[in-house]
Amino acid sequence: MLHRMKAAVAVATLVVGAGSAMPTRMARAADADPLVALNKSFRQAYSSERAALLNRGGPVIVVAFDDLVLMRAGKTEKAGFTPAIYHEAKSIAHVPLALYVWLQSRTGKTLDDAFLDRLRAYRGQITAAAASLSGRSGWTRPVLAVHQRIIDASLKLIAEAVAKKTVSGRRLVAYARAMRPLVLRSADVAARAQ
């Protein structure tokens, strides 16, 4: 009996010891992999040469989404360059997308009170956004007209859905098709602004 207990303790010690060495063994195995070593060499070379190039070269300007990044003498400065109308137009163009996403799985079904409340709240957001457009930079009459058409059609769809407590698949598809050219024109406005 004592012999079995000693054997069990020895096996448990071996397993626990082996388990604690496993991460080290796995790391050694990964380091031994020639592809891992090759990739490490690349990353080290790239990182050091990139830093050296930026330190000894002239200024470098990088466009990173909405920012211009100036790298000069080991320092980095960021400045936004995308005009506000880019994001503003995009916000209006997303209204038909939001309505389609919300309604497409609910067509032909009775809309419950919680969902109708969500539509009413969204209608309030659309109305507030529409009222804020006039006088914003870049919002010319033609730009306003395109976005007002998106807003008007969207408010009409919401009003119908709330009044009838349903939306047919045919009505939603017709709305989406009518919105397509307007959303594309909105995207053109945003792209030109950027």
Sequence and secondary structure as in RCSB ss.txt:
>XXXX:A:sequence
MLHRMKAAVAVATLVVGAGSAMPTRMARAADADPLVALNKSFRQAYSSERAALLNRGGPVIVVAFDDLVLMRAGK
TEKAGFTPAIYHEAKSIAHVPLALYVWLQSRTGKTLDDAFLDRLRAYRGQITAAAASLSGRSGWTRPVLAVHQRI
IDASLKLIAEAVAKKTVSGRRLVAYARAMRPLVLRSADVAARAQ
>XXXX:A:secstr
 HHHHHHHHHHHHHHHHHHHHHHHHHHHHHHH HHHHHHHHHHHHHHHHHHHHHHHS  EEEEETTEEEEEETTE
EEEEE S HHHHHHHHHHHHHHHHHHHHTTTTTS   HHHHHHHHHHHHHHHHHHHT TT TT  HHHHHHHHHH
HHHHHHHHHHHHHHT   HHHHHHHHHHHHHHHHHHHHHHHHH 
